[in-house]
Amino acid sequence: MALHIIVDGYNLIRQSAYLSEVENQDIQLGREALIDQLAAYKQVRGHAVTVVFDGTRAPHYARQKNYTRGIEVIYSRRGELADTVIKSMAARERQRALVVSSDRAVADFCAARGSATLSSPEFEQRLMLTVAGGSRDTGYDACDGWTPTTRKKGPRRKPSKRERRRRRKIAKL
């Protein structure tokens, strides 16, 4: 099962020192800078990435969805919050989703539905490390500590008693 990263766009922009600085110049530049960073991340990691922006003051009544540089960009409908869109996506995706938002209500809702959550500053740090490293083998993944599966990781992975005895003996050499 592949990982799907769902990002609360304005939440991440406003939590980031660099992106908020760019957004202060022009809101469109802030969105484009975020999408550029996410596209670079996707190129290295290969995870599906969706970024959701508030479209509450948008002139269109229909939800807008498009793809930019491999990133799915969604603007909520007029009068609808991005939080609502993110919650519905997380409820639909369940264990496959990793939701990036520092909004506690969104994080709690998504966690209750089985999705993993990550705060915006923590994701930004991992995003920057991954993009700067530019390699799949950095050992730093957006889902560290979370495996999108239901397989148990209990005693069956433990070596047999015979093997453990053998290792102790070898260690004494």
Order of alpha helices (4+ residues) and beta strands (2+ residues): beta-alpha-alpha-alpha-beta-beta-beta-alpha-beta-alpha-beta-alpha-alpha
